[in-house]
Amino acid sequence: MPMSNEQRGAYALAGVDISAATDAVNRMKKHIAATRLPGVLTSEAGSFGGMFALKDAQLSGPAISDPVLVSSIDGVGTKLNVAFLTGKHDTVGCDLVSHCVNDILVQGARPLFFLDYFATGKLEPTVAEQVVKGLSDGCVASGCILIGGETAEMPGLYADGEYDLAGSIVGILDRSRIVDGSKVKEGDVLLGLKSNGLHTNGYSLARKVLLEKPGWNVDTKVDELGATLGEALLWKHRCYLKPIVKVLDSSDSIKSMSHITGGGLTDNVPRTLPAGLAAQIECSTWPVPPLFKLIQSIGEIDDAEMLHAFNMGIGYVVIVSAENASKVTESLTSSGETVYQIGKVVKGDGVKYI
């Protein structure tokens, strides 16, 4: 039953602006529409559920005869605080999509569709639109559909000017092409792909170190970074989909993959190794970007904690046999990636740094 004017007024007094929600949705529609691809049955944004016909999807790559769906869900963490401080909201959505795409890519899946959750105390339609634009940009770049979402206004739960953002993704691959690390053997090689800053992890520590330094704020220009602190902390989370898919489509050379998120190399690489095998990583094999060096120096943080909290310049790790390392490196490099041979697989558990 539609709300009366009296009911709408009461809701407004409670802190919820229904007209702002309508305005926000209308602003979002053009960005959501930009992600539409074959397979979407929902007519437009605002439906109760997003519908997707798998048989109508135009999937690239090898034919899928035994489809397996792969799903994941994540957030952007306290990187959002940097967006609040800078007033720049059009990149965190792209960060979120890239993070989720990379997570399912680890098993070899290509994204089908994405859903977001945006919650705030007081809905500002222009801010919500910027966030959704970022989501749309990320989806378009990875061939993913922004098929649905939720925009929630909850007075009293969030501080003024703040919001939370989370998203879930569904992807697909053929059962025969699942990458699960089961074929990894002693002597295999670890290839590290360059990151673009902190991506979406380690921000609580980074903000404490950099933004609590006397005289520093998001507008502080730091010569070593060639940017302000705000700009550097908002550098986008890279998406590794296209270069990795190029390798996956041409061969079965990749045995294991890791997305280097929370827990750094220390926690993430072992997640896709068989029992009894460890990753021996040689830290001198790649240059640590200035942003990480700055955090470590100012915060007086030891190497072990840095490697556990941050990606340290390596955003994604691929494990291949020693004989295929050059071929895979060449393919990734031809796609524009900067690739480092950072170590090898040895007997043991976890990660061993040398």
N, C-alpha and C positions, 0 to 999 in steps of 0.2 A: 504494500500500500504506500503511495507517495507521501512524503512528509508534508505537513502543513507549514505555513509560514511561521507559526508560533513554535513548532518543533524545530524548524531550522534555526530560529533565533536562540532557542534554548541550547542547541548543540554548539552554536557559535560562542555563547557565554561559557560553555565548558571548555572552549579552546580549540574546537575543530571547525575549520572553515571548508564547508562542502563546495562552495563555489571555487575556492582555490584548487581543490582536488580536480574539479572538472576542467579548469584552466590548464592545470599541469598535464592531464591526460591529452587534451587537445594539442598542447605543445609537443608532446612526445610522439604523436601519431606519425608525423613525417619521418622521424628518425627510425621508428620501428618498421615502417613500410619499406625503407631502404634496404632492409635485411631479407625481405621476402624472396623465397626461392621455390621451385617446384616441390610439391609435397605438402605445402601449407594449405589447410582447408578452412581455417578460421578467416572470416571476412575482413576483420579489422581489429585494432586494439580495443579492449574493453569487453571482450567476450569472457564468460566465466571460466572457460578452459581453452587452451590452445590445442588444435587438432593437427596431426601430421600423418599423411598417408605414405608409408614407407615405400610402397611399390611405385609411387609417382616421383620419388626423389631421383634426381640425376646425380648419381654417385660417381666420382672419379676414381681412377685406379683399377686394380685387378677386380674381376667379377666376384661378387659375394654370393656363394651358394649356401653357406651355413652361417647366417648372420648372428652376431653376438652384440648386444647393446652394452655400452660402457658408460657409467655415470659417475659424476663427482660433484661436490659442493664446496664452496669456500667463500672467504671474505677478503677484504683489502687490509684488515688490521688497522693499526694506528697510523698508517700512511694518510688516513682520512684527516687526522689532526693537522697535517701539513696543508691539505686542501682548505681546511677551515681558516688557517692562519694567512694563507696567500689569497684566498678568495677565488682560486682557480679550481673549477670542478669538472672540467671537460676531459680529464685524462684518467681519473680513478676508475671509471667504468671500463675503459679499454684495458687497464691493468687487470681488472677482475676477469674479463673474458680471456685474456692471454694466459693468466694463471690457470684457469680451468681447462682451457684447450691443451696446454702443456701437460697437465696432470693426466688426461686420458690418452694423450699421445704416447706417453711412456709405455703403454701396452699395445700401441700400434693403431689406436682408433682415430678416425676422422670425425669432427663434430657434425652433428645434425642440427640440434637446436639448443637454445639457452633460455633460462628464466632468471629474473632478478627480483630481489626484495630490497626496497628502499623505504626506510622508516625514519621519521623525524618528529620533533615536538611540535613545530609550527611549519607547515608546508609553504615553501617559497617556490612558486611555479618556475621561475627562471633558473633557479639552482637545480631543481629536479630535471628540467629540460637539458641542462648542461651535462648532468650525470648520464642521462639516457643517450645523449649524443655520443658520449664516450663509449657506452655499451654498444651502440650501433656501429661506431667506427671499428671497434674490435671484432664484432661479428662479421661485418663486410670484409674485413681484411682476412679473416679465416674461413670465409664461406659458410658461416654459421647463421642460423635464423634466430632472431630475438622473438620468440613465439609467445611469450607471456611474462607476467610479473605482478608484483603487488606494491602499491604505494600506500604506506600507512602513516597517518598523522596521529601521534599519541602524546598529547600535552602532559608535561610533568615527568616524562620518562627520559627525555633528552634535554641537554642545555640549549639555550638559544643559539641558533646558527649551526647546530650540529645535526648529524644524521648517521645512520648506519647503512651499510651496503653489503649484500651477499648475493651469490648467484649459484645456480646449478646448471649442469650441462649434461647432455646425452649425446653419445657418439656411437659409431658402428665400425665393425671390422668382421672379416671372415674368421671363423674359429681356427682354421688351419694357419692363420697368419698372426696369432696372438704372440706378442713379445713378453715373455715372463721370466727371462733370466735362467731358465732351466738348462740351457745349452752352454752356459758360461763355463770355461775351464781355466785351470792354472796356466798362466802365460798369456792370456788374452790382454788386450790393450785398452786403456781408458782414454777416450778423446773428450776434451772439454771444450764446450762452445762458449764464447764470450758473452757475458751478461751486459746489461746496461744499467749500472748502478745497483741500488739495493733491491730492485724489483718490488716485492711487496712484503719483505720480511726483515726483521731486526729493527723496526722503526722505534720501538719503545726505548731501546738502548741508544740508538742513533740520536733521537730527539733529546734524550737526557744529556748526552755528551755535548752535542753541538749547539742546541738551542738554550741550554742553561749556562753556557760559557758567558761570562760578563761582557756585555757590549755586543753580543751576537744575536741576530734574529733572522727571520726568513729573507729579509732584504739585504743582509750582509753579503757583499761581493767578496768571494774568496779566490785569490789569484790562481792557486793550485787547481781549482776546479774549472776556472774559466766561466763561472756562473755564480749567481747568488745561491745561498744555502737552500732557499725555497725551490729554485729551479732544479738544483741538483737532486734534492730529495724527492722531487716529482718526476724525475726521468722515468720513462715508461718501462713497464715490465715487458720484456721481449717475448714474442711468440715464435716458437721454433718449428711450427707446423710445416711450412712449405719446403724448407731444405731437408727436413727429416723424411717427409713423405716422398720426396724425390729419390732418396736412397731406398726406402722401403719398397717403392714400386719397381725398382730396377734389379733388386737382389734380395737375398735373405741374409745379408752380411751382418746386420745388427742383431746381437744376442741379448742385449739388455740396455735399458735407458733409465735415467734418473733425472727428475726435475729438482733442481737445487733450491728448495724453499726453506721453511722454518726447520732449523736443525743443521743447516749448511751441508757441506760435503760429508761431515762426520756422521750424520744420521741418515741422509737420503741415499747415498750410494749403496750401503749395505742392504737396503730394502729390496733390491732386485738381484741379490747374489744368493746362490745355493748355499746350504749349510756346509761349513768347513772351509769356505773360501772368503778371503778378505781383499780389500782394495789397498794396494800400496801406492800412495800418492806422493809425488815429488813436487813440493811447493815452489821450487825454483824454476819450474818449467813454464810458468806464465807470469806476466807482469801484474802485480796487484794494483788496481786503479787508485788514483789519488784520494778518492772519497773514503775508501776503507783505511788507507794509511792515516788520513786526518783523524778519523774516529779513534783509531788505535792509539795514536800519539796523544791526543788531547785527553782521552779517557784512561790512558795508562792501562790498556787491556792486553793480556798476554795472548800469544798466538793461538793457543788451544781454544780459548773462549771466542776469539774472532772467527775461527774456522767452524765453530759450533753455532754461532749466532748469524753469520752472514754468508753470502755466496762467494765473497772474496774475488769476484770477477769471472766466475764460472757459473753460468746459469743452467746448463744442461750437460749431462754426461752420457756418452754412448760407449758401449763396450763391444768390441769386435775382435776377431782373431788377429794375431800379429801379421799374417799374410794379407789380410784385407784392410789393414789400417791405412795404407797409402791410398788405396782406391776410394775408400769412404771419405777420407780427408779431402781428396781432390774434388769429389762430388759436392761436399759441404762448402768448400772454398769457392767453387764455381757458382754457388748460390748466394755468395756474399758473406758467408760466415767466416769468422776468425776462429781457427781451430788449434788447440794445443794438445800434444800427447802428454798427458799429465801423470801417467802411471801404468800399473799393470795389476793383474789378478794373481794373488799368492795364496798359499795355505794359511788358514787362521780364521779370525772373526773380525768383523767391523772394518775400521779404516786404520791403516798404519801410515803415519806421515814420516817422510825422510827428507 
